[in-house]
Amino acid sequence: MDLFDEILRQHGRGGGDSDEEGTNLFDLLRSGRSRGSRRQKMKPMKYALEVTLDEVYTGATKKMKLNRVRNCQDCKGSGAKPGAKSGKCKGCNGKKYVTKLVQMGPGMYAQSRGPCEDCNGQGDNLSEKDKCSKCKGEKAVEDSKEFEVKVTPGVPDNHVFTFPGEGNETPDTDAGDVMFVVRQKPHEKFKRKGIDLIAEQEISLEESLIGGKRTIEHLGGKKVTLTLERGRIVRPNDVLVIEGLGMPNIKPPKIFGKLYLIVSVKFPEHVEESKLSSLLKVILKANTRASMDCAATVSYTHLR
């Protein structure tokens, strides 16, 4: 299905697989015309905008090139060459539609209104020599445009970035909008819940019992040093709750959520004799705290 067929489908004309009469651009122009005095607007063009969690954390600029149907700029949507004059269609007197009597049965007739066959619903007649060389008299052409979407830090999944009036148009319809719907890709480590982040963090048995420092990689390539102080025993399924290391809030106030690290402990197959005495002393104590660099606050909970 080409672009014109897709536009026809969006505009209720069924596209290239339709059984209705006509699947070219002239049918699009007829179907898009306003009924009565109100102009119709083309349906929005919606596209998925795939982003990574890192891009959502730091913000990013994404470029998308799209094809669309726009009014011919050479003839300003008239379909005629500069200086060429088009006369009113004699079949419809320039009204674009005609009314016919259709026999429904013996002695029974009904009125049927449809596009004029003489002018293809255009209301005017153009000779081949007077038609616009670019659009061939069809008044609209296919073109492409590159859109630059600025992904705001913290933007939620399914958020819509709208470019009003940048979609498909015809001379008798208002241009539709272009919409980019955010689709956040899964991250291999972090899971997002609103403005909070959740991740699993493995530590060694020694870090669990004695403490120590460990550098973890955050979103956007940021490095964070986690400091587990001596005397605090960190058990499997303990949760380190770290303020300010979640996702940015897209709305005021500009705050960051929390990072929840679910701890798992890697147990060794054996412990060296020289470390046993120090480990045993620490196990008997267990009452201090954990902290993080950059003055971040760490608190503990436990998953049962």
Solvent accessible surface area in square Angstrom, and as a share of the most:
residue,aa,sasa,rsa
1,M,136,0.61
2,D,87,0.45
3,L,31,0.16
4,F,48,0.20
5,D,23,0.12
6,E,47,0.21
7,I,1,0.01
8,L,2,0.01
9,R,119,0.43
10,Q,34,0.15
11,H,28,0.13
12,G,57,0.55
13,R,58,0.21
14,G,37,0.36
15,G,0,0.00
16,G,37,0.36
17,D,126,0.65
18,S,27,0.17
19,D,151,0.78
20,E,85,0.38
21,E,147,0.66
22,G,36,0.34
23,T,57,0.33
24,N,79,0.41
25,L,3,0.02
26,F,34,0.14
27,D,2,0.01
28,L,0,0.00
29,L,3,0.01
30,R,30,0.11
31,S,25,0.16
32,G,0,0.00
33,R,14,0.05
34,S,35,0.22
35,R,205,0.75
36,G,77,0.74
37,S,113,0.73
38,R,198,0.72
39,R,120,0.44
40,Q,63,0.28
41,K,113,0.48
42,M,6,0.03
43,K,109,0.46
44,P,52,0.33
45,M,4,0.02
46,K,131,0.55
47,Y,70,0.27
48,A,57,0.44
49,L,1,0.00
50,E,97,0.43
51,V,1,0.00
52,T,48,0.28
53,L,2,0.01
54,D,46,0.24
55,E,43,0.19
56,V,0,0.00
57,Y,25,0.10
58,T,77,0.45
59,G,21,0.20
60,A,28,0.22
61,T,70,0.40
62,K,49,0.21
63,K,126,0.53
64,M,51,0.23
65,K,144,0.61
66,L,15,0.08
67,N,77,0.40
68,R,19,0.07
69,V,0,0.00
70,R,46,0.17
71,N,33,0.17
72,C,0,0.00
73,Q,110,0.49
74,D,83,0.43
75,C,11,0.07
76,K,161,0.68
77,G,8,0.08
78,S,56,0.36
79,G,0,0.00
80,A,11,0.09
81,K,84,0.36
82,P,124,0.78
83,G,79,0.76
84,A,30,0.23
85,K,187,0.79
86,S,50,0.32
87,G,46,0.44
88,K,147,0.62
89,C,0,0.00
90,K,196,0.83
91,G,39,0.37
92,C,8,0.05
93,N,94,0.48
94,G,23,0.22
95,K,144,0.61
96,K,60,0.25
97,Y,51,0.19
98,V,31,0.18
99,T,81,0.47
100,K,103,0.44
101,L,127,0.63
102,V,65,0.37
103,Q,106,0.47
104,M,126,0.56
105,G,17,0.16
106,P,131,0.83
107,G,70,0.67
108,M,122,0.54
109,Y,130,0.49
110,A,41,0.32
111,Q,142,0.63
112,S,52,0.33
113,R,167,0.61
114,G,22,0.21
115,P,54,0.34
116,C,4,0.02
117,E,132,0.59
118,D,101,0.53
119,C,9,0.05
120,N,69,0.35
121,G,1,0.01
122,Q,12,0.05
123,G,7,0.07
124,D,34,0.18
125,N,68,0.35
126,L,33,0.17
127,S,55,0.35
128,E,134,0.60
129,K,150,0.63
130,D,31,0.16
131,K,47,0.20
132,C,5,0.03
133,S,80,0.51
134,K,106,0.45
135,C,6,0.03
136,K,134,0.57
137,G,6,0.06
138,E,43,0.19
139,K,19,0.08
140,A,2,0.02
141,V,24,0.14
142,E,87,0.39
143,D,52,0.27
144,S,53,0.34
145,K,73,0.31
146,E,100,0.45
147,F,5,0.02
148,E,85,0.38
149,V,2,0.01
150,K,136,0.58
151,V,5,0.03
152,T,49,0.28
153,P,52,0.33
154,G,3,0.03
155,V,0,0.00
156,P,58,0.36
157,D,69,0.36
158,N,92,0.47
159,H,64,0.28
160,V,63,0.36
161,F,34,0.14
162,T,60,0.35
163,F,54,0.23
164,P,104,0.65
165,G,28,0.27
166,E,43,0.19
167,G,0,0.00
168,N,1,0.00
169,E,23,0.11
170,T,1,0.00
171,P,35,0.22
172,D,31,0.16
173,T,2,0.01
174,D,62,0.32
175,A,18,0.14
176,G,0,0.00
177,D,21,0.11
178,V,0,0.00
179,M,43,0.19
180,F,0,0.00
181,V,22,0.13
182,V,0,0.00
183,R,102,0.37
184,Q,47,0.21
185,K,88,0.37
186,P,133,0.84
187,H,53,0.24
188,E,175,0.78
189,K,70,0.30
190,F,6,0.02
191,K,148,0.63
192,R,52,0.19
193,K,150,0.64
194,G,54,0.52
195,I,56,0.29
196,D,37,0.19
197,L,0,0.00
198,I,63,0.32
199,A,3,0.03
200,E,134,0.60
201,Q,16,0.07
202,E,94,0.42
203,I,2,0.01
204,S,40,0.26
205,L,31,0.15
206,E,78,0.35
207,E,24,0.11
208,S,4,0.03
209,L,21,0.10
210,I,23,0.12
211,G,10,0.10
212,G,30,0.29
213,K,149,0.63
214,R,80,0.29
215,T,88,0.51
216,I,8,0.04
217,E,95,0.43
218,H,5,0.02
219,L,1,0.01
220,G,42,0.41
221,G,45,0.43
222,K,86,0.37
223,K,129,0.55
224,V,7,0.04
225,T,38,0.22
226,L,1,0.01
227,T,28,0.16
228,L,5,0.03
229,E,55,0.25
230,R,158,0.58
231,G,12,0.12
232,R,66,0.24
233,I,39,0.20
234,V,0,0.00
235,R,124,0.45
236,P,59,0.37
237,N,72,0.37
238,D,2,0.01
239,V,8,0.05
240,L,1,0.00
241,V,14,0.08
242,I,0,0.00
243,E,80,0.36
244,G,38,0.36
245,L,14,0.07
246,G,0,0.00
247,M,0,0.00
248,P,10,0.07
249,N,31,0.16
250,I,45,0.23
251,K,141,0.60
252,P,116,0.73
253,P,91,0.57
254,K,139,0.59
255,I,85,0.43
256,F,98,0.41
257,G,4,0.04
258,K,70,0.30
259,L,0,0.00
260,Y,63,0.24
261,L,0,0.00
262,I,44,0.22
263,V,2,0.01
264,S,51,0.33
265,V,18,0.11
266,K,130,0.55
267,F,130,0.54
268,P,68,0.43
269,E,179,0.80
270,H,143,0.64
271,V,51,0.29
272,E,104,0.47
273,E,141,0.63
274,S,90,0.58
275,K,84,0.36
276,L,67,0.33
277,S,68,0.44
278,S,47,0.30
279,L,14,0.07
280,L,107,0.53
281,K,135,0.57
282,V,13,0.07
283,I,80,0.40
284,L,156,0.78
285,K,150,0.64
286,A,47,0.36
287,N,136,0.70
288,T,64,0.37
289,R,148,0.54
290,A,6,0.04
291,S,26,0.17
292,M,11,0.05
293,D,58,0.30
294,C,121,0.72
295,A,101,0.78
296,A,21,0.16
297,T,83,0.48
298,V,18,0.10
299,S,55,0.36
300,Y,41,0.15
301,T,76,0.44
302,H,62,0.28
303,L,82,0.41
304,R,263,0.96
